[in-house]
Every structure is written in structure tokens, then in C-alpha cells.
Amino acid sequence: MSGFWWVIFGGALLTYATRVAGYLAVARFQTLPPKVEAALDAVPAAVLVTIAVPGFVDGTWSERLVLLAAGILAFRLPNLIVIFGATAIVAALRSFNL
């Protein structure tokens, strides 16, 4: 097996292991302490920022405008539509070297 498939397999295994470990750690509690619950509630926003900020900092002006528009539209439209729409627009702009 090539190195590529070992990386895919290893990533899948580690992802599964962290999900199971997280479930087992949280399942021990009857109710979560408020600080733990607040930290877990902040994870989706932190992941979104981790994905978006490098594109905003290192991207072209057209990519920055698409990220800004997607951020605004995310308040009105379903997230899946915003993600696919923004991805399609960036891909189209990149194909025209804009």
C-alpha cells in the first residue's frame, strides 16, 4: 500500500479514536459542568474561524469578498447553501484567474 493510503487510514483511525474518547469522557457525567458545556458550545465557532481566517489573510481580494459575503449570507440562508455557493464562486473566480 502506498504512503497516501496509510495517511488516509491513519487519519480516519485517529479521527474515530478522538470521537470515541470524547464520547466516553462525556458519558461519565450525569450532567456536564457549566464550564465544560460552555467550552463545548464554543467548538463549532472556533472550527469555523480556523477554516476561514487563513483564506481571509492569505487569499486574494476576490476570495476575501466571497468570505465576507458568505459570512453575511450565513445569517439568512442555510449553512449548506452558503458553503456550496461560496465554494462554487471561489472556484469560478479562480478558473478565470480573478
Backbone torsions as a table, in degrees:
resi	resn	phi	psi	omega
1	MET	NA	139.4	-178.0
2	SER	-75.0	165.9	-179.6
3	GLY	-61.7	-30.9	179.4
4	PHE	-58.7	-47.6	-177.9
5	TRP	-69.7	-31.3	175.4
6	TRP	-65.3	-37.4	178.0
7	VAL	-66.8	-43.7	178.2
8	ILE	-61.1	-47.9	-179.6
9	PHE	-62.6	-45.2	179.8
10	GLY	-63.5	-41.8	177.8
11	GLY	-63.3	-41.7	178.6
12	ALA	-64.7	-42.6	-179.9
13	LEU	-63.7	-44.7	179.2
14	LEU	-66.6	-38.1	177.3
15	THR	-62.3	-46.6	179.2
16	TYR	-62.2	-42.8	-178.7
17	ALA	-62.8	-41.3	179.9
18	THR	-69.0	-34.9	178.2
19	ARG	-67.5	-43.3	179.1
20	VAL	-66.0	-43.4	179.7
21	ALA	-62.7	-41.0	177.5
22	GLY	-63.6	-42.2	178.4
23	TYR	-63.3	-45.2	-179.3
24	LEU	-64.7	-36.7	179.7
25	ALA	-67.9	-41.0	-178.2
26	VAL	-77.1	-31.1	-177.4
27	ALA	-67.6	-16.8	-180.0
28	ARG	-70.3	-22.3	-176.0
29	PHE	-95.4	142.5	171.2
30	GLN	-70.9	-49.3	173.4
31	THR	-131.8	147.5	179.9
32	LEU	-80.1	142.0	172.7
33	PRO	-61.6	148.6	-176.8
34	PRO	-56.6	-37.0	180.0
35	LYS	-67.6	-38.4	178.6
36	VAL	-67.6	-42.1	178.8
37	GLU	-63.5	-40.5	177.9
38	ALA	-64.5	-40.4	178.4
39	ALA	-64.9	-41.8	179.0
40	LEU	-68.5	-32.3	176.5
41	ASP	-68.4	-25.5	-179.0
42	ALA	-83.5	-11.7	-175.7
43	VAL	-61.7	-47.1	-178.8
44	PRO	-59.1	-41.0	178.4
45	ALA	-65.0	-39.3	179.5
46	ALA	-65.5	-39.6	178.4
47	VAL	-66.4	-42.5	178.9
48	LEU	-60.8	-43.8	178.1
49	VAL	-64.4	-39.8	179.6
50	THR	-62.6	-33.6	179.5
51	ILE	-79.7	-40.0	-171.5
52	ALA	-82.8	-36.4	-173.0
53	VAL	-62.0	-44.1	178.8
54	PRO	-60.1	-36.6	176.7
55	GLY	-67.1	-33.4	178.9
56	PHE	-75.0	-37.5	-177.6
57	VAL	-77.2	-46.2	-174.6
58	ASP	-99.4	-4.5	-175.1
59	GLY	-80.4	174.6	175.7
60	THR	-80.8	172.6	-179.8
61	TRP	-64.1	-35.5	178.6
62	SER	-66.1	-38.7	177.1
63	GLU	-65.6	-38.8	178.0
64	ARG	-64.1	-41.4	178.5
65	LEU	-65.4	-38.8	177.7
66	VAL	-65.6	-41.3	177.1
67	LEU	-62.5	-41.1	178.9
68	LEU	-64.9	-45.4	178.4
69	ALA	-63.7	-40.8	178.8
70	ALA	-64.3	-38.8	177.6
71	GLY	-63.1	-38.9	178.4
72	ILE	-72.0	-44.6	-178.8
73	LEU	-67.4	-23.0	-179.3
74	ALA	-64.3	-19.9	176.6
75	PHE	-76.4	-21.3	-175.6
76	ARG	-110.4	-31.8	-173.7
77	LEU	-109.2	160.1	174.3
78	PRO	-61.7	144.0	-175.0
79	ASN	-58.4	-38.9	-178.1
80	LEU	-62.8	-40.0	178.2
81	ILE	-65.7	-41.9	179.5
82	VAL	-63.5	-44.1	-178.4
83	ILE	-63.8	-50.1	-179.6
84	PHE	-65.9	-39.3	178.8
85	GLY	-64.1	-46.4	180.0
86	ALA	-64.8	-39.5	178.3
87	THR	-63.8	-42.6	179.5
88	ALA	-65.6	-39.9	180.0
89	ILE	-67.1	-43.5	178.5
90	VAL	-63.7	-41.4	178.5
91	ALA	-62.7	-41.5	178.8
92	ALA	-65.7	-42.8	178.8
93	LEU	-64.2	-38.0	178.5
94	ARG	-68.5	-34.3	180.0
95	SER	-67.5	-26.1	176.9
96	PHE	-97.4	10.6	179.1
97	ASN	57.7	40.1	178.4
98	LEU	-102.6	NA	NA
